Amino acid sequence: MEITKYFDGIFVSSDEGCKKPDLKFFRKLIDSCKIVPERAVMVGNDGICDVEGAKNAGL
């Protein structure tokens, strides 16, 4: 779909050696991209793994 140019990065939990909602994954995102968690939005397709995991990480 050629949309990757619109993102600063794309992270896949399995590439990071964990599985969402593991906080390790979200901390990697936060640290790597210098994210301010309360100013970030998680885009995902799973209410538990993506949304709850992001909420637990402060996003």
C-alpha positions as CSV (number, residue, x, y, z in Angstrom):
1,M,0.0,0.0,0.0
2,E,3.1,2.2,0.0
3,I,2.2,3.9,3.4
4,T,5.4,3.2,5.2
5,K,6.7,6.7,4.2
6,Y,4.1,8.2,6.5
7,F,5.5,6.5,9.6
8,D,8.7,7.1,11.6
9,G,9.0,3.4,12.2
10,I,7.1,0.2,12.3
11,F,7.6,-2.2,15.2
12,V,6.5,-5.8,15.3
13,S,6.5,-7.5,18.7
14,S,7.8,-10.8,17.4
15,D,10.8,-8.9,15.9
16,E,11.5,-7.6,19.4
17,G,11.4,-11.1,21.0
18,C,8.2,-10.7,22.9
19,K,4.5,-10.8,22.5
20,K,2.0,-7.9,23.2
21,P,0.7,-6.9,25.7
22,D,4.2,-7.4,27.2
23,L,5.4,-4.0,28.4
24,K,8.9,-4.8,27.1
25,F,7.5,-4.2,23.6
26,F,5.9,-0.9,24.4
27,R,9.0,0.3,26.4
28,K,11.1,-0.5,23.3
29,L,8.9,1.8,21.3
30,I,8.9,4.5,23.9
31,D,12.7,4.4,24.2
32,S,13.6,4.0,20.6
33,C,11.4,6.8,19.3
34,K,11.7,9.1,22.3
35,I,8.0,9.0,22.7
36,V,6.1,10.9,25.4
37,P,3.6,8.2,26.3
38,E,0.8,10.5,27.2
39,R,1.0,12.2,23.8
40,A,1.1,9.0,21.8
41,V,-1.6,6.9,20.1
42,M,-1.4,3.2,19.5
43,V,-2.8,1.9,16.3
44,G,-3.7,-1.8,16.4
45,N,-6.4,-4.4,15.7
46,D,-6.7,-6.2,19.0
47,G,-8.4,-4.8,22.1
48,I,-6.4,-6.8,24.6
49,C,-2.9,-7.1,23.1
50,D,-2.8,-3.7,21.4
51,V,-5.1,-1.4,23.3
52,E,-4.8,-2.7,26.8
53,G,-1.0,-3.1,26.4
54,A,-0.7,0.5,25.2
55,K,-2.8,1.7,28.1
56,N,-0.7,-0.2,30.6
57,A,2.4,1.4,29.1
58,G,0.8,4.9,29.6
59,L,0.0,5.6,25.9
